[in-house]
Amino acid sequence: MTREAERPAYLLLGNVTMDLTPDGSTFGGTAYYSGRAAAALGYRVVVASRLPRGDARRLADEVPGITWRVGPARAPATFSNIYGPEGRIQLVHARAPRLRAAEVGDLAPEAVIVHLGPILRETGPTVVNAVAGRDFVALTGQGLLRRVDEHGHVRVDLPRSAARAFAAADVSVLSTEDLAGDLDSARALLARSRVGVLTDGAGAIEAHEDGRWLRYPVVERPMRNPTGTGDVFAVVLVSTYRATSDLREALGVATEAAARWISEPKPEPFHLLPDPGGAGEL
């Protein structure tokens, strides 16, 4: 067996986005940032996504350390993020197709973690059903709770199908932004998972394990690099919790990783993540 095959596998399901910035376009989305974070932790990462053929080739060239299982799309899921004093405004310029259960049901059966990371409802109920019951299922839930209005703005929505995805997850993560501050709805969804974590920017984290809730403080850092912070936090949290079964330890490692990321002025500082010899072990 090769050394590559011995590394634990991490399967991510969600569309890689094309993010429009003042400096040009760049890949983004939960599948991109969480996939790269998992690879930095030492996992052998497989990502199922949808992109046009040219973008898929460029993605594979730019990030060769990940297996990108990319299905066809006429256009990538295209977003722009505008940050201001009142938070983030997201615009959708194009949507990519949904993933299909047939594409992901038997993908990476050896994966020790299966992570649902939709950006805009592309992992529907059939995909959730296809991975429910796998060894360890994680969910970054923001993309299940979005709709796009007639002006292209991302708005909060709460479809009934979201509850099934949270119930299928061993660990789920939301931020207060994901439900526009509706804490009761956020807690109700997170309570369906064995472990649920609710972040609030620089505010204290609320988390539960088997229904027992706790609060975990966050040390505020200068915000220089916000995009991708939640995705990095989620992967480090999930990986550490799976390795230790200790929620407080997982929260501590994940909040420190997120603080390093958000305060780093350089883009994509994956070198700041924990030593891959720890959380990424089998």
N, C-alpha and C positions, 0 to 999 in steps of 0.2 A: 504494500500500500504506500502511495506517495505521501509526502509530508502535506501537500495541499489537500488530499482526500481525508487526512486525519483531522483537519480543522473542523470544528462544529459548524454546521450550516445554519444560515439565517435567511428565511424567505420573507420578502417584502412584497405586498400587493398594493399597487396604487400608481396613478399616472404621474410620470415625471413631467414637470411643467416647463414652459419657456417663460421666464420672467423678464419683463421689459424694464430697464433701469436707465437713468440718465447717461450711463457709460456704455449702453448697448444691451443686448440680450444675453441671458445666462440661464442655464438649467436650474431648476428649483423644485420645490414641493417636498412633501414628506418622504416620498419614495427616494428622492435624490439625497436629501440631507441625512435621513435616517439610514439609508443604505450605506452611505460613505462613513457615517459614524460607526455602524456595525463592523464594517471592514477595518476601520482603525482600531477597534477593540479586539481584532484577531479572528473574526468570523469569516467563513467562506460564504459570501453573500450572493443570493439569487434574487433578482427583482423582476416582477411581471408588470409590464406597463404597455402603454400605447403611444407611438410616435410615428411621424412620417419617416420613410426610409432614410433620407439624408440626415435627419436629426439623430436617428438611431445610430448611424455610422459615426457621426461626430461624438455622440455620447460615449460609445465604446472606445473611441480613440482617446478621449479626454480622461476617462476613468476606466482603465483597462483591468483593474483589480476586482471588478464585479462582473458576474454573469448577468447580462441584461437580456431578458426574454421579452422582446418587444414585438407586439402585434401591430398591424397596420393602422394608420390614421391619416385622414386628409390634412389635418392640421394638428399641431400640439395644443394641449391645454395651455392657453396663453393668459398670463396675469400681469398686472402691475400693482405695486404696493406703494401707497403714499402714507408716510408717517408724519403725524402732526401732534400738537399739544393734547388733542382729545383721543389719540390712539391711531390705529391704522385703518385706512380706507383701501379696499381691494376692488379692482376692476377686472372683469373677465372679457377678453377680446376674442377668444375662440375656445371651443370645447372639444375634447377628444372622446372617442367612444368608450363605453363601459368595458370592463373586463368580463370574460365569460367563464362560467364554472368549468366548462370543458378545458379551458386554457390553464386553470390553476389547481384543479382538484387533485391531480396526481403529481404536481410539480414539487420537486425536492422533498420526497417522502422522508428523507433522513433528517430534515431540518429540526433542530432542537427548539427553535422559536419560529412561529409564523406570525407575522406582524401585518395587520390590516392598516394601511395608511392612505385612505382615499383623500383626494383633494376636492372632488366635487361629485360625490355619490357614484363613483365608478365601480365600487365594490358593493353591488346590490345584494338582495337576500339570497340569491342562488349561490353567489360566491361565498357569502358567510356560511351557508349550509354546507358548502363543499369543504370548508376548513374547520368547521366546528368539531370539537373532539380530538383535534390534533394534540400532540404532546403538550405544547405550551403556546397559547394564543394571546397575542397582545393587540391592543387597539389604540390608535390615535384617532379620536372620534370627531375632530372638527369638520372633516370633509363630508361626514354623514348629515350634518346639521346646517347645510347651506343650500340656498337657492340663488338664482341670478334674476334681478329685476329687469324691467324693460330698458333701463339705461346701462346695463352691464355691471351694476353694483352688486357685490356679494351681500346677501341678507341672511339673517338667521331663520331657519325653518326647523320644525321638529316632526319628521315623518314617523309614523307608527313603526315602520320597519327598523328604525334605529335601535329600539329596545332589544330586538333579537341579537344584534351585533354586540351590544354591551353584555348581554347574558352569555354569549359564547366566549367572551374574553376572560382569561385568567387575570390579566392586568389591563386596565383602561386608563386613559389620560385625557383630561379636558382642561381648558383654561376658562376663566370667567368671561373672556372675550368671545369665546365660541358660542355662548348663548346670551350675549349682550347683557351680562350681569344677572341673568335669571338663575340664581343660586339654587333654588328649590328644584328646578328641572334638571340642573346639572348634577346635583346630589342624587336625585332619583335614578338617573341613568347610570351613574357610577356605582350605585348600590347594587346593581344587577351583576356586576363583576365580582370575582373573589377579592380582588384588590382594585380600588378606584382612587385616582389622584386628581385633585383639582388645584391648579396653579392660579396665581393672581398677580403676575408680574413680580414686583418687589414685595408684595404682601405675603403673609403666611400661607403655606400650603395646607389644604385640608386633605386628609387621606383616610381610607378605611381598609381594614383587613377582616374579612368575614363579618362585616357589619359593625366593627368596633372602630370608631372614628378618633382621629388625633389631629393636632395642629403641629406643623413643623415650620420653624422660622427660616427666613431667607435673608442672607447678608446682601445688602444692596451694593451693586458695583456700577461704575460709569457705563452707560449704554452707548456703545460705539458700533456694535455689530449685531443688530436684533434679528435679522432674518435667519431662520434655521435653529434658533435657540431652543424652542419647544421640541423640535424633532430630535436634537441632540440629547436633551434632557430625557425624553421618553426612552430612547434606546439604552442609555446608561442605566436608567431606573430599571427597566425590564431585565436587562442582562444581569445586573447586580442582584436583583431580587430572585431571579431564577437560580443564581449560583449560591445565595446565602439563606433564602427564605426569611430574611430579616428586613422588614419594611423600613424601619428607621435607618438602618445602615444604607439601604438602597437610596432613600431620600437624601441622605447626607452626601453620598458619592455623586448622585445626579445633580443636586443643587450646586455643588462645587464645580462640576463640569460645565453646567450652564452659565455660572458666574464668570468662569474663565473665558468662555466663548463670547458672551455678550460684551465683555470689557476689552476684548482684543481688537485693536484697530484694523488689523489685516483681515481680508475676507477668508472664509473657510479655514479657520485654524484647527484642523483636525489633529495636529500634533499636540494640542493641549489636553486631549482626552486621556483617561486613565491608562496605566500600563496594560497592554493587551494580555499580559500574562496572568491577569487577575480575573476580571468579570467575564472574559470570553472563554474561560476554560469550561470543559465538559464537567 
